Amino acid sequence: MPIDEITQKVSDRYARAAAAGEQMCCPTSYDFADLKTFIPEEVLKISYGCGTPAGLKTVRPGETVLDIGSGGGIDCFEASRLVGPTGRVIGLDMTDAMLEIARRNAPIVAANLGYASSNVEFRKGMADAMPVDDNTIDLIISNCVINLAPDKRRVFREMFRVTKPGGRFTISDIVSDQAVPQYLVHDAEKWGECLSGALTLAAYSVGMVEAGFLGIHLVKFSPWQVIDGIHFFSVTLTGYKLPPHPAGPAVRYATLRGPFSLVVDERGASYQRGIPRPIGPDTALLLSQPPLAPYFVLSHEPIVLDRADARWWAVLPSQASCVWQGDFALLAGPFLEAADDDHHVYRRGEPLEVCSKTLKVLATDGYAPHFAIINRAGQRVNGGEVTCSPDGGCC
C-alpha cells in the first residue's frame, strides 16, 4: 500500500472518530477525574493513546514540549499545566478535525489554569517532516502515534533534529514481539487500530539509536492484544540527545556494579561486573544518565569490585527446580545486551524464553525496570517441574 494512501486512511479514520466522539481501541490510563478539573469534556471524549507520557511527570516547569500527534490536545493540555505559565507546548497533528477541537479548547484550558493566555500552540504537519526549528525542544512526548507513521526512521530522525542537546523524549507506543506479516501490513483498517504499523521492540530501539538518541529505556509496559500469535503491547520509552561532554575533571574508568554479570552499552562497549574499563568523556556522559548511573561506579582511577564490596550487586537464582510456563523476557534497555548469573544472554527487544526460576530474578529491583514479560502459552500450562543441574542451570 503506498505511503500516501496509508497516511490518508489513518487521517480519515481519526477524523471520523473525532466527529462521532468514538472511543478508539488503544489502551489508556488517564486520570480523568483529575483532568476533568481543567480540560473540557469535548477533548476528553476523543482522547486516544496507549499511555500517559505527560502524566508520568516527565515534564518540568519552564520547558518547551512538543507533542507529536496531539489529536484533541489532552496531552498538550496536561503538559501545559506541568510546564507552567513560563513554559511552552507545541501540538503537531495532521488531521484538521482534531486541530479544530484542540484550538477551540486551548483558551478554555488556559483560563481554567489561571493563565493570562494559552501557552499551547497547535500546528498542522507530519511527524516525518515537522514544522519545528532545529534544537528547540526540551522534551518530545507522543501517545500511540509514531506507530501510525509509515516511515518511522524518518520520524526518529526528525525527533533528533528538533530536540535540544541535553533534551529527551518520553513516548508511548504499540510494539510487537515479532515482525508484523504482510497481510496485516496491507490491512488499511488495522493501521488505524495501531496494529499494522507496529515495529518490533528491537527495531524500534535500533531506529532510535540510529537517529542519535542514547540511554533508551523502558518506563512502562502493558500487554494489549494477541493476534494470530503476534503479541502487541504498549511501551513507554525515554531516551536522550546527549549534550557535548562537559569540561572539568575527567572520568576515566567505569566499573559495572551489577546485578547483570555483563552488559554492552549502546555504543558497543562491554563491561564485566567488578572489572574497571577505561572510557572516554562521551561514554562517561552516557553512563551518568539516570537509567545507567545506578549500575556503574565512575572514577578517575580504576576501581575493582568484589563480593565483599558493598557496591557489588548480584541477584543469584535459587538452587531449586523450575517450571516452564510460556514466559518470554524482552530486554528493553538501556543496554544492547546483558547477561545474568544463570548464563542467560538478553538482547534488546528479542524475546528469550525463561522458566519460573529466572522469572523471579527478573522481578527483582535491579532487573525489573528493564524487562517486558509476555506469555506465549495459548492455554494453561500443566508441565511438571524441571530438576536443575548441580551448577544451578536449568533454564
WOGIFEN-V957006 format. One record per residue. RES is the residue in three letters. SS is DSSP state (hx for helix, st for strand, lp for the rest). OMEGA is omega in whole degrees, -180 to 180 (999 if undefined). D_CENTER is the distance of its C-alpha to the mean C-alpha in Angstrom with 1 decimal. Layout:
res:RES ss:SS omega:OMEGA d_center:D_CENTER
res:RES ss:SS omega:OMEGA d_center:D_CENTER
//
This chain:
res:MET ss:lp omega:-179 d_center:27.6
res:PRO ss:lp omega:-178 d_center:27.8
res:ILE ss:hx omega:-180 d_center:24.7
res:ASP ss:hx omega:180 d_center:26.8
res:GLU ss:hx omega:177 d_center:27.6
res:ILE ss:hx omega:-178 d_center:24.1
res:THR ss:hx omega:-179 d_center:23.2
res:GLN ss:hx omega:-180 d_center:26.3
res:LYS ss:hx omega:178 d_center:25.9
res:VAL ss:hx omega:179 d_center:22.4
res:SER ss:hx omega:179 d_center:23.9
res:ASP ss:hx omega:-179 d_center:26.9
res:ARG ss:hx omega:-179 d_center:25.1
res:TYR ss:hx omega:174 d_center:23.3
res:ALA ss:hx omega:178 d_center:26.5
res:ARG ss:hx omega:180 d_center:28.4
res:ALA ss:hx omega:180 d_center:26.0
res:ALA ss:hx omega:-179 d_center:26.3
res:ALA ss:hx omega:-176 d_center:30.1
res:ALA ss:hx omega:-175 d_center:30.4
res:GLY ss:lp omega:-175 d_center:28.0
res:GLU ss:lp omega:173 d_center:26.5
res:GLN ss:lp omega:178 d_center:23.5
res:MET ss:lp omega:-165 d_center:21.0
res:CYS ss:lp omega:-174 d_center:19.6
res:CYS ss:lp omega:-180 d_center:15.9
res:PRO ss:lp omega:177 d_center:15.2
res:THR ss:lp omega:179 d_center:14.8
res:SER ss:lp omega:178 d_center:15.5
res:TYR ss:lp omega:170 d_center:17.1
res:ASP ss:lp omega:-174 d_center:20.0
res:PHE ss:hx omega:179 d_center:22.5
res:ALA ss:hx omega:178 d_center:25.4
res:ASP ss:hx omega:-176 d_center:24.1
res:LEU ss:hx omega:180 d_center:23.0
res:LYS ss:lp omega:-179 d_center:26.5
res:THR ss:lp omega:180 d_center:28.1
res:PHE ss:lp omega:180 d_center:27.3
res:ILE ss:lp omega:-179 d_center:25.7
res:PRO ss:lp omega:-179 d_center:28.2
res:GLU ss:hx omega:-180 d_center:28.2
res:GLU ss:hx omega:178 d_center:28.2
res:VAL ss:hx omega:-175 d_center:24.6
res:LEU ss:hx omega:-175 d_center:23.5
res:LYS ss:lp omega:176 d_center:25.0
res:ILE ss:lp omega:-178 d_center:23.0
res:SER ss:lp omega:-177 d_center:19.5
res:TYR ss:lp omega:178 d_center:17.2
res:GLY ss:lp omega:-179 d_center:13.5
res:CYS ss:lp omega:179 d_center:11.3
res:GLY ss:lp omega:179 d_center:10.0
res:THR ss:lp omega:-174 d_center:11.2
res:PRO ss:lp omega:178 d_center:9.2
res:ALA ss:hx omega:-177 d_center:12.7
res:GLY ss:hx omega:178 d_center:14.1
res:LEU ss:hx omega:177 d_center:11.9
res:LYS ss:hx omega:175 d_center:14.4
res:THR ss:hx omega:-178 d_center:12.3
res:VAL ss:lp omega:-177 d_center:15.1
res:ARG ss:lp omega:180 d_center:18.2
res:PRO ss:lp omega:175 d_center:21.8
res:GLY ss:lp omega:-177 d_center:23.2
res:GLU ss:lp omega:168 d_center:20.1
res:THR ss:st omega:-174 d_center:19.7
res:VAL ss:st omega:174 d_center:16.7
res:LEU ss:st omega:176 d_center:15.9
res:ASP ss:st omega:179 d_center:14.6
res:ILE ss:st omega:-177 d_center:14.2
res:GLY ss:lp omega:-170 d_center:15.9
res:SER ss:lp omega:176 d_center:17.4
res:GLY ss:lp omega:180 d_center:19.7
res:GLY ss:lp omega:171 d_center:22.1
res:GLY ss:lp omega:-173 d_center:20.5
res:ILE ss:hx omega:-178 d_center:19.2
res:ASP ss:hx omega:175 d_center:16.1
res:CYS ss:hx omega:-178 d_center:18.3
res:PHE ss:hx omega:174 d_center:21.0
res:GLU ss:hx omega:177 d_center:18.9
res:ALA ss:hx omega:178 d_center:17.7
res:SER ss:hx omega:178 d_center:21.4
res:ARG ss:hx omega:-174 d_center:22.5
res:LEU ss:hx omega:178 d_center:20.1
res:VAL ss:hx omega:-179 d_center:21.0
res:GLY ss:lp omega:-175 d_center:24.6
res:PRO ss:lp omega:179 d_center:27.5
res:THR ss:lp omega:179 d_center:27.2
res:GLY ss:lp omega:-177 d_center:23.6
res:ARG ss:st omega:180 d_center:22.8
res:VAL ss:st omega:176 d_center:20.4
res:ILE ss:st omega:174 d_center:20.3
res:GLY ss:st omega:-178 d_center:19.4
res:LEU ss:st omega:179 d_center:19.4
res:ASP ss:st omega:-178 d_center:20.4
res:MET ss:lp omega:-173 d_center:22.7
res:THR ss:lp omega:-176 d_center:24.5
res:ASP ss:hx omega:-178 d_center:27.6
res:ALA ss:hx omega:178 d_center:27.9
res:MET ss:hx omega:-180 d_center:24.6
res:LEU ss:hx omega:179 d_center:25.5
res:GLU ss:hx omega:180 d_center:28.9
res:ILE ss:hx omega:-178 d_center:27.7
res:ALA ss:hx omega:-179 d_center:25.2
res:ARG ss:hx omega:-180 d_center:27.9
res:ARG ss:hx omega:-175 d_center:30.5
res:ASN ss:hx omega:-178 d_center:28.7
res:ALA ss:hx omega:180 d_center:27.5
res:PRO ss:hx omega:178 d_center:31.0
res:ILE ss:hx omega:178 d_center:31.1
res:VAL ss:hx omega:180 d_center:27.9
res:ALA ss:hx omega:179 d_center:29.1
res:ALA ss:hx omega:180 d_center:32.4
res:ASN ss:hx omega:179 d_center:30.9
res:LEU ss:hx omega:-180 d_center:29.0
res:GLY ss:lp omega:179 d_center:32.3
res:TYR ss:lp omega:177 d_center:31.3
res:ALA ss:lp omega:176 d_center:34.2
res:SER ss:lp omega:-178 d_center:32.2
res:SER ss:lp omega:174 d_center:28.8
res:ASN ss:lp omega:-180 d_center:26.2
res:VAL ss:st omega:176 d_center:24.1
res:GLU ss:st omega:179 d_center:24.8
res:PHE ss:st omega:-178 d_center:23.9
res:ARG ss:st omega:174 d_center:24.2
res:LYS ss:st omega:180 d_center:24.7
res:GLY ss:lp omega:-178 d_center:22.9
res:MET ss:st omega:-180 d_center:20.6
res:ALA ss:lp omega:-179 d_center:17.1
res:ASP ss:lp omega:176 d_center:18.5
res:ALA ss:st omega:-170 d_center:21.4
res:MET ss:lp omega:174 d_center:20.5
res:PRO ss:lp omega:-177 d_center:23.5
res:VAL ss:lp omega:-178 d_center:22.2
res:ASP ss:lp omega:178 d_center:23.8
res:ASP ss:lp omega:168 d_center:22.5
res:ASN ss:lp omega:-176 d_center:21.1
res:THR ss:lp omega:-172 d_center:21.3
res:ILE ss:st omega:175 d_center:17.9
res:ASP ss:st omega:-175 d_center:16.7
res:LEU ss:st omega:171 d_center:13.4
res:ILE ss:st omega:171 d_center:11.7
res:ILE ss:st omega:177 d_center:10.2
res:SER ss:st omega:-173 d_center:10.0
res:ASN ss:st omega:176 d_center:10.3
res:CYS ss:lp omega:-177 d_center:10.7
res:VAL ss:lp omega:-179 d_center:12.6
res:ILE ss:hx omega:173 d_center:11.5
res:ASN ss:hx omega:-175 d_center:12.2
res:LEU ss:hx omega:-177 d_center:15.7
res:ALA ss:lp omega:180 d_center:16.4
res:PRO ss:lp omega:-178 d_center:18.7
res:ASP ss:lp omega:-174 d_center:18.0
res:LYS ss:hx omega:-180 d_center:14.3
res:ARG ss:hx omega:175 d_center:15.2
res:ARG ss:hx omega:176 d_center:17.4
res:VAL ss:hx omega:-180 d_center:14.8
res:PHE ss:hx omega:179 d_center:12.7
res:ARG ss:hx omega:177 d_center:16.1
res:GLU ss:hx omega:177 d_center:16.9
res:MET ss:hx omega:-179 d_center:13.9
res:PHE ss:hx omega:-179 d_center:15.0
res:ARG ss:hx omega:-173 d_center:18.6
res:VAL ss:hx omega:-178 d_center:18.4
res:THR ss:st omega:176 d_center:16.3
res:LYS ss:st omega:167 d_center:18.8
res:PRO ss:st omega:-173 d_center:19.2
res:GLY ss:st omega:178 d_center:17.6
res:GLY ss:st omega:-173 d_center:15.1
res:ARG ss:st omega:171 d_center:11.3
res:PHE ss:st omega:167 d_center:8.5
res:THR ss:st omega:-174 d_center:6.3
res:ILE ss:st omega:173 d_center:5.4
res:SER ss:st omega:-179 d_center:5.8
res:ASP ss:st omega:175 d_center:7.3
res:ILE ss:st omega:175 d_center:9.7
res:VAL ss:st omega:-178 d_center:9.9
res:SER ss:st omega:-179 d_center:13.0
res:ASP ss:lp omega:178 d_center:14.6
res:GLN ss:lp omega:-176 d_center:17.2
res:ALA ss:lp omega:178 d_center:18.2
res:VAL ss:lp omega:-177 d_center:19.2
res:PRO ss:lp omega:-174 d_center:23.0
res:GLN ss:hx omega:-178 d_center:25.0
res:TYR ss:hx omega:173 d_center:26.7
res:LEU ss:hx omega:179 d_center:23.4
res:VAL ss:hx omega:-177 d_center:22.3
res:HIS ss:lp omega:176 d_center:25.7
res:ASP ss:lp omega:-173 d_center:25.6
res:ALA ss:hx omega:-178 d_center:25.4
res:GLU ss:hx omega:-176 d_center:25.0
res:LYS ss:hx omega:171 d_center:21.9
res:TRP ss:hx omega:-180 d_center:20.1
res:GLY ss:lp omega:-179 d_center:20.3
res:GLU ss:lp omega:176 d_center:19.1
res:CYS ss:lp omega:-180 d_center:15.6
res:LEU ss:lp omega:-171 d_center:17.1
res:SER ss:lp omega:-177 d_center:18.9
res:GLY ss:lp omega:-176 d_center:16.3
res:ALA ss:lp omega:168 d_center:13.5
res:LEU ss:lp omega:168 d_center:12.6
res:THR ss:st omega:177 d_center:12.4
res:LEU ss:hx omega:179 d_center:9.3
res:ALA ss:hx omega:-178 d_center:11.7
res:ALA ss:hx omega:179 d_center:12.5
res:TYR ss:hx omega:-179 d_center:9.2
res:SER ss:hx omega:179 d_center:8.7
res:VAL ss:hx omega:180 d_center:12.4
res:GLY ss:hx omega:179 d_center:12.4
res:MET ss:hx omega:180 d_center:10.2
res:VAL ss:hx omega:178 d_center:12.6
res:GLU ss:hx omega:179 d_center:15.5
res:ALA ss:hx omega:179 d_center:15.0
res:GLY ss:lp omega:180 d_center:15.3
res:PHE ss:lp omega:179 d_center:12.0
res:LEU ss:st omega:-179 d_center:12.0
res:GLY ss:st omega:-176 d_center:10.8
res:ILE ss:st omega:-175 d_center:7.3
res:HIS ss:st omega:-177 d_center:6.3
res:LEU ss:st omega:173 d_center:5.1
res:VAL ss:st omega:-178 d_center:6.1
res:LYS ss:st omega:-179 d_center:7.3
res:PHE ss:st omega:178 d_center:8.5
res:SER ss:st omega:175 d_center:11.4
res:PRO ss:st omega:179 d_center:13.9
res:TRP ss:st omega:-176 d_center:15.3
res:GLN ss:st omega:170 d_center:18.0
res:VAL ss:st omega:-179 d_center:20.0
res:ILE ss:st omega:-180 d_center:22.0
res:ASP ss:lp omega:177 d_center:24.5
res:GLY ss:lp omega:178 d_center:22.9
res:ILE ss:st omega:179 d_center:19.5
res:HIS ss:st omega:174 d_center:16.7
res:PHE ss:st omega:-179 d_center:14.2
res:PHE ss:st omega:-180 d_center:11.4
res:SER ss:st omega:173 d_center:8.8
res:VAL ss:st omega:167 d_center:5.2
res:THR ss:st omega:-175 d_center:3.4
res:LEU ss:st omega:173 d_center:1.3
res:THR ss:st omega:176 d_center:5.0
res:GLY ss:st omega:-169 d_center:7.7
res:TYR ss:st omega:165 d_center:11.4
res:LYS ss:lp omega:-172 d_center:14.5
res:LEU ss:lp omega:176 d_center:17.0
res:PRO ss:lp omega:171 d_center:20.4
res:PRO ss:lp omega:-175 d_center:23.7
res:HIS ss:lp omega:-176 d_center:24.6
res:PRO ss:lp omega:174 d_center:26.8
res:ALA ss:lp omega:178 d_center:30.5
res:GLY ss:lp omega:-180 d_center:32.1
res:PRO ss:lp omega:-174 d_center:32.7
res:ALA ss:lp omega:167 d_center:30.8
res:VAL ss:lp omega:-173 d_center:28.7
res:ARG ss:lp omega:-176 d_center:30.1
res:TYR ss:st omega:173 d_center:28.9
res:ALA ss:st omega:177 d_center:25.8
res:THR ss:st omega:178 d_center:26.4
res:LEU ss:st omega:178 d_center:23.9
res:ARG ss:lp omega:-172 d_center:24.5
res:GLY ss:lp omega:-1 d_center:22.7
res:PRO ss:lp omega:176 d_center:22.0
res:PHE ss:lp omega:177 d_center:21.2
res:SER ss:lp omega:179 d_center:24.5
res:LEU ss:st omega:175 d_center:23.0
res:VAL ss:st omega:173 d_center:19.8
res:VAL ss:st omega:-178 d_center:19.2
res:ASP ss:lp omega:-173 d_center:17.2
res:GLU ss:lp omega:174 d_center:15.5
res:ARG ss:lp omega:175 d_center:18.9
res:GLY ss:lp omega:179 d_center:20.6
res:ALA ss:lp omega:-179 d_center:22.5
res:SER ss:st omega:-178 d_center:23.2
res:TYR ss:st omega:176 d_center:24.0
res:GLN ss:st omega:-176 d_center:26.2
res:ARG ss:st omega:176 d_center:26.3
res:GLY ss:lp omega:-175 d_center:29.2
res:ILE ss:lp omega:-180 d_center:30.1
res:PRO ss:st omega:180 d_center:29.8
res:ARG ss:st omega:175 d_center:28.6
res:PRO ss:st omega:180 d_center:29.7
res:ILE ss:lp omega:175 d_center:26.9
res:GLY ss:lp omega:-177 d_center:27.1
res:PRO ss:hx omega:180 d_center:26.0
res:ASP ss:hx omega:179 d_center:22.9
res:THR ss:hx omega:177 d_center:21.7
res:ALA ss:hx omega:178 d_center:22.8
res:LEU ss:hx omega:179 d_center:20.6
res:LEU ss:hx omega:-175 d_center:17.5
res:LEU ss:hx omega:178 d_center:18.5
res:SER ss:lp omega:178 d_center:19.2
res:GLN ss:lp omega:-172 d_center:15.6
res:PRO ss:hx omega:-177 d_center:14.5
res:PRO ss:hx omega:-177 d_center:12.4
res:LEU ss:hx omega:-172 d_center:15.3
res:ALA ss:hx omega:-178 d_center:18.3
res:PRO ss:lp omega:-173 d_center:19.2
res:TYR ss:lp omega:-174 d_center:19.7
res:PHE ss:st omega:165 d_center:22.2
res:VAL ss:st omega:179 d_center:25.6
res:LEU ss:st omega:-172 d_center:26.1
res:SER ss:st omega:177 d_center:29.8
res:HIS ss:lp omega:177 d_center:32.5
res:GLU ss:lp omega:-179 d_center:34.5
res:PRO ss:lp omega:178 d_center:33.4
res:ILE ss:lp omega:177 d_center:32.7
res:VAL ss:lp omega:178 d_center:33.2
res:LEU ss:lp omega:171 d_center:31.8
res:ASP ss:lp omega:-174 d_center:33.4
res:ARG ss:lp omega:-180 d_center:33.4
res:ALA ss:lp omega:-179 d_center:35.8
res:ASP ss:lp omega:-178 d_center:33.5
res:ALA ss:lp omega:-179 d_center:31.6
res:ARG ss:lp omega:176 d_center:28.5
res:TRP ss:lp omega:-172 d_center:28.4
res:TRP ss:lp omega:179 d_center:25.7
res:ALA ss:lp omega:173 d_center:26.0
res:VAL ss:lp omega:-175 d_center:25.3
res:LEU ss:lp omega:178 d_center:28.1
res:PRO ss:lp omega:178 d_center:28.2
res:SER ss:lp omega:178 d_center:31.1
res:GLN ss:lp omega:-175 d_center:34.3
res:ALA ss:lp omega:176 d_center:34.6
res:SER ss:lp omega:-179 d_center:34.4
res:CYS ss:st omega:-179 d_center:31.2
res:VAL ss:lp omega:174 d_center:30.4
res:TRP ss:lp omega:-174 d_center:28.4
res:GLN ss:lp omega:179 d_center:26.7
res:GLY ss:lp omega:-178 d_center:24.4
res:ASP ss:st omega:177 d_center:21.3
res:PHE ss:st omega:-180 d_center:18.8
res:ALA ss:st omega:176 d_center:16.2
res:LEU ss:st omega:174 d_center:13.1
res:LEU ss:st omega:-176 d_center:12.1
res:ALA ss:lp omega:173 d_center:8.4
res:GLY ss:lp omega:5 d_center:9.3
res:PRO ss:lp omega:-179 d_center:10.6
res:PHE ss:lp omega:173 d_center:13.6
res:LEU ss:lp omega:-176 d_center:14.8
res:GLU ss:st omega:178 d_center:17.2
res:ALA ss:st omega:179 d_center:18.4
res:ALA ss:st omega:177 d_center:21.6
res:ASP ss:lp omega:-178 d_center:22.8
res:ASP ss:lp omega:176 d_center:26.4
res:ASP ss:lp omega:171 d_center:27.3
res:HIS ss:lp omega:171 d_center:26.9
res:HIS ss:lp omega:174 d_center:23.6
res:VAL ss:st omega:-178 d_center:21.6
res:TYR ss:st omega:176 d_center:17.9
res:ARG ss:st omega:-168 d_center:16.4
res:ARG ss:lp omega:175 d_center:12.7
res:GLY ss:lp omega:-178 d_center:11.7
res:GLU ss:lp omega:-179 d_center:15.4
res:PRO ss:lp omega:176 d_center:16.8
res:LEU ss:st omega:-179 d_center:19.5
res:GLU ss:st omega:-180 d_center:22.1
res:VAL ss:st omega:178 d_center:22.9
res:CYS ss:lp omega:-173 d_center:25.7
res:SER ss:hx omega:180 d_center:26.1
res:LYS ss:hx omega:180 d_center:27.0
res:THR ss:hx omega:179 d_center:23.8
res:LEU ss:hx omega:178 d_center:21.8
res:LYS ss:hx omega:177 d_center:23.4
res:VAL ss:hx omega:-177 d_center:22.5
res:LEU ss:hx omega:178 d_center:18.8
res:ALA ss:lp omega:-179 d_center:19.1
res:THR ss:lp omega:-170 d_center:20.3
res:ASP ss:hx omega:-176 d_center:18.8
res:GLY ss:hx omega:-177 d_center:18.2
res:TYR ss:hx omega:-168 d_center:16.5
res:ALA ss:hx omega:-177 d_center:14.8
res:PRO ss:lp omega:-171 d_center:11.7
res:HIS ss:lp omega:-178 d_center:10.7
res:PHE ss:st omega:167 d_center:11.7
res:ALA ss:st omega:-178 d_center:11.2
res:ILE ss:st omega:175 d_center:14.8
res:ILE ss:st omega:178 d_center:16.5
res:ASN ss:st omega:-176 d_center:20.2
res:ARG ss:lp omega:180 d_center:22.0
res:ALA ss:lp omega:-177 d_center:25.4
res:GLY ss:lp omega:179 d_center:27.0
res:GLN ss:lp omega:-178 d_center:29.4
res:ARG ss:lp omega:-179 d_center:30.3
res:VAL ss:lp omega:-178 d_center:30.8
res:ASN ss:lp omega:-178 d_center:34.3
res:GLY ss:lp omega:180 d_center:34.3
res:GLY ss:lp omega:179 d_center:36.1
res:GLU ss:lp omega:178 d_center:35.2
res:VAL ss:st omega:179 d_center:35.0
res:THR ss:lp omega:-179 d_center:37.1
res:CYS ss:lp omega:177 d_center:35.5
res:SER ss:lp omega:-177 d_center:37.3
res:PRO ss:lp omega:-180 d_center:39.0
res:ASP ss:lp omega:176 d_center:36.2
res:GLY ss:lp omega:-176 d_center:33.7
res:GLY ss:lp omega:173 d_center:32.0
res:CYS ss:lp omega:178 d_center:31.8
res:CYS ss:lp omega:999 d_center:28.2
//
